[in-house]
Amino acid sequence: MKKRIYKVIILTITAILILISYYFLNNKYGFAIPCIIHKLTGFYCPGCGITRCLFSLIKGHIYEAFMYNQLVFILLPFILIYVIYETYLYITNQKDDIMKKIPNYWFIILLVITIGYGILRNLEIFSYLRPY
């Protein structure tokens, strides 16, 4: 169990250091990972604005974060809960495969919502869904 805790701690520290480095490079030098879909087509993908959304959340600017990517902003608590739960199961060495307990139709619904969000944010009538 201790070995698993150390692995989680090292992975968490590494992820935090990478995020801090990326945040620093972005703020100091304007280094950002561009959206390839937006660059090639001019359309906003469902993920456009995620980086700015997360940086705004780090700064505590909730409204600004919401305006960058509403879908990720809404799904983030569920993602965090899932990651924390899976980490707990890994550390305690429990074999509880949560993916088998979630019916497939939930993943289909999530996929439809994500694709629908990607389509809607490119329509002029829903231009408020675009990252500003």
C-alpha positions as CSV (number, residue, x, y, z in Angstrom):
1,M,0.0,0.0,0.0
2,K,2.9,2.4,0.8
3,K,4.3,1.8,-2.7
4,R,1.0,2.8,-4.3
5,I,0.8,5.9,-2.1
6,Y,4.3,6.9,-3.2
7,K,3.4,6.4,-6.9
8,V,0.3,8.5,-6.5
9,I,2.2,11.3,-4.7
10,I,5.0,11.3,-7.4
11,L,2.4,11.3,-10.2
12,T,0.5,14.1,-8.5
13,I,3.6,16.2,-7.9
14,T,4.7,15.6,-11.5
15,A,1.3,16.7,-12.9
16,I,1.3,19.8,-10.7
17,L,4.8,20.8,-11.8
18,I,3.9,20.3,-15.4
19,L,0.8,22.5,-14.9
20,I,2.8,25.2,-13.1
21,S,5.4,25.2,-15.8
22,Y,2.8,25.4,-18.6
23,Y,1.0,28.2,-16.7
24,F,4.3,30.1,-16.3
25,L,5.2,29.6,-20.0
26,N,1.7,30.7,-21.0
27,N,1.7,33.9,-18.9
28,K,5.3,34.9,-19.4
29,Y,5.9,34.0,-23.0
30,G,2.4,33.6,-24.4
31,F,3.1,29.9,-25.1
32,A,-0.2,28.1,-25.6
33,I,-1.2,24.8,-27.2
34,P,-3.4,25.8,-30.2
35,C,-6.6,23.9,-31.2
36,I,-5.7,22.1,-34.4
37,I,-9.4,21.8,-35.4
38,H,-9.9,25.6,-35.0
39,K,-6.7,26.3,-36.9
40,L,-7.6,24.1,-39.8
41,T,-11.4,24.6,-40.1
42,G,-12.2,27.8,-38.2
43,F,-14.7,25.9,-36.1
44,Y,-14.7,25.6,-32.4
45,C,-14.4,22.1,-31.1
46,P,-16.0,21.0,-27.8
47,G,-12.6,21.4,-26.1
48,C,-11.8,24.9,-27.3
49,G,-11.1,27.1,-24.3
50,I,-10.2,24.4,-21.8
51,T,-6.8,25.8,-21.0
52,R,-8.1,29.3,-20.5
53,C,-11.0,27.8,-18.4
54,L,-8.6,26.0,-16.1
55,F,-6.3,29.0,-15.8
56,S,-9.3,31.2,-14.9
57,L,-10.4,28.6,-12.3
58,I,-6.9,28.7,-10.8
59,K,-7.1,32.5,-10.5
60,G,-10.6,32.2,-8.9
61,H,-12.4,33.8,-11.9
62,I,-15.5,31.6,-12.0
63,Y,-17.5,33.6,-14.5
64,E,-14.6,33.9,-16.8
65,A,-13.9,30.2,-16.6
66,F,-17.5,29.4,-17.4
67,M,-17.4,31.7,-20.5
68,Y,-14.4,29.9,-21.9
69,N,-15.9,26.4,-21.9
70,Q,-19.3,25.8,-20.3
71,L,-19.3,22.0,-20.9
72,V,-15.9,21.4,-19.3
73,F,-16.8,23.8,-16.5
74,I,-19.9,21.7,-15.7
75,L,-18.3,18.3,-16.2
76,L,-15.1,19.1,-14.1
77,P,-16.6,18.2,-10.7
78,F,-17.7,14.8,-12.0
79,I,-14.3,14.2,-13.6
80,L,-12.6,15.1,-10.3
81,I,-14.8,12.9,-8.3
82,Y,-14.1,10.0,-10.6
83,V,-10.3,10.5,-10.5
84,I,-10.4,10.8,-6.7
85,Y,-12.5,7.6,-6.4
86,E,-10.3,5.6,-8.8
87,T,-7.2,6.8,-7.0
88,Y,-8.7,5.7,-3.7
89,L,-9.4,2.2,-5.1
90,Y,-5.9,2.0,-6.5
91,I,-4.3,3.0,-3.2
92,T,-6.4,0.6,-1.2
93,N,-5.9,-2.2,-3.8
94,Q,-9.6,-2.8,-4.2
95,K,-10.8,-4.4,-7.4
96,D,-14.0,-2.3,-8.0
97,D,-14.3,-1.7,-11.7
98,I,-16.6,1.3,-11.8
99,M,-16.6,1.3,-15.6
100,K,-18.5,-2.0,-15.6
101,K,-21.1,-0.6,-13.2
102,I,-21.9,2.4,-15.5
103,P,-24.4,1.5,-18.2
104,N,-23.2,2.1,-21.8
105,Y,-26.1,4.5,-22.5
106,W,-24.5,7.0,-20.1
107,F,-21.4,7.1,-22.3
108,I,-23.6,7.5,-25.4
109,I,-25.5,10.3,-23.8
110,L,-22.2,12.0,-22.9
111,L,-20.9,11.6,-26.4
112,V,-24.1,13.1,-27.9
113,I,-24.0,16.0,-25.5
114,T,-20.3,16.7,-26.4
115,I,-20.9,16.5,-30.1
116,G,-24.1,18.6,-29.8
117,Y,-22.2,21.2,-27.8
118,G,-19.5,21.3,-30.4
119,I,-22.1,21.9,-33.2
120,L,-24.2,24.4,-31.2
121,R,-21.2,26.6,-30.3
122,N,-20.5,27.1,-34.0
123,L,-24.0,28.3,-34.9
124,E,-24.5,32.0,-35.0
125,I,-27.5,31.9,-32.7
126,F,-25.4,30.2,-30.0
127,S,-22.4,32.4,-30.4
128,Y,-22.4,33.0,-26.7
129,L,-21.1,29.4,-26.3
130,R,-17.8,30.3,-28.0
131,P,-14.8,31.0,-26.0
132,Y,-14.3,34.8,-25.8
